[in-house]
Amino acid sequence: MPIETKAYIEELYEKVEKRNPYEPEFQQAVKEFLYSLAPVLSKHPEYIEAAILERMVEPERLILFRVPWVDDQGKVHVNRGYRVQFNSALGPYKGGIRFHPSVNSSIIKFLGFEQIFKNALTGQPIGGGKGGSDFDPKGKSDGEIMRFVQSFMTELYRYLGPDVDVPAGDIGVGAKEVGYMFGQYKRIRGAYENGVLTGKGLTYGGSLGRKEATGYGTVYFVEEMLRSKDMSFEGRTVVVSGSGNVAIYAIEKAQEKGAKVVACSDSGGYIYDPEGIKLDTVKRLKEVEKKRISEYVKEHPQAQYHPGCSGIWSVPCHIALPCATQNEIDEASAKLLVANGLIALGEGANMPSTLEAMEVYLQSGILYGPAKAANAGGVAVSALEMAQNSMRYAWTFEEVDQKLQVIMKNIYENSMKASEEFGHPGNLVVGSNIAGFVKVADTMLAQGVV
Ligand code: NAP
């Protein structure tokens, strides 16, 4: 990398660190992104001159609010709500809402930052945002969840709108929570604006295929990577972390493609089933009964349960699909995966690999599909949901799935093309970051200093 570009990136990153202290996840996401842009910045000094990156790393706004609610015993609780509206160059802010006790401004900002470029990669007219709360839905009654969500939306609604900011689900937020959010938004606004949220139920504007989109999309993306080397999922051993929305549908599609998925997990530990995971059991336990994944072994005695999450990466596999949470694969786990014969890894979760783990994948030459590209299928179908809501029309599951496959193929091809054009052929980290960046940067240049 030319010395001036290197110095510019280092200086900018230093400023980001200083301006965002105690935000390690946000710093990590920015660092990974900035350094991969060196080839494009060397060729296009106009981005530096217009301070495009200085603007990109600063959210347009960060909204932080109090969320008081009353539990079933009449006790008052106070949580913290967040919405980061990061970048609206390409369209209304778009990005999910996460309910998890670990949520803080660092996590919301890292997710919102990555969302900008992921959304650009989908080719859809959507900007980048993200939100959430440190509320823990685990162990709460339906009534408690509804009262919490109503309080959350009572504050958030004023910043939303179908052409302003359109949230969806993420960890801890599924169709039920989105439904409560929509109900409260509708009640306060006094208007039926169902384009304000995606991931809705099918009876009020939800899209067929949205629930499956992130998991299926991740598998479609990995399939493209494998195809480039004349390989496929057929007969491959696969490990998927998590057992939530993304994981379940990644398992489903990988199995449909002929793979044997032998392990999955939750935040308590992982299961290993040498005969292949019985997805019906996982779906019932996690989607319906809301139980722990450890219960699986009671019904399938050939399977083993191991407490702790990181152990799942010691299970030998050809294809790994991390679909749980950020930084779930560190350097040691990445090395173990590669040593055990990994050929491809596709990130269904956001930033599941540490910077050191990413370096291991890139050095080892495995096929590596980074999150911004590999898990963009969810938000892509969310944008299709917005389109259907605008048209007051609904596509069939097959139509949505077909569009999703085309979008994932395009993301793969555009990322590959950028990796080649900028001198790092096959490096999809560089390729997807540059492809997403250029689209947003050119749009920002066109829109002036705003
Ligand atoms: P989810 O349905 O809530 O499932 C999350 C899964 O990850 C659960 O199995 C959960 O286990 C596990 N998990 C959560 N926090 C964990 C932790 N700290 N350590 C270990 N495991 C943990 O959420 P999701 O929608 O599938 O999201 C999973 C990942 O995909 C996240 O990184 C999310 O940002 C990303 N993503 C989601 C979408 C989407 O459309 N939903 C789109 C793009 C990216 P427990 O049940 O024990 O908590």
Residues whose N, C-alpha, C, O or C-beta is under 5 A from the ligand:
A	BS01	NAP	G169 D170 I171 G172 T214 G242 S243 G244 N245 V246 A247 S265 D266 S267 G268 C309 C323 A324 T325 Q326 G348 A349 N350 N375 G378
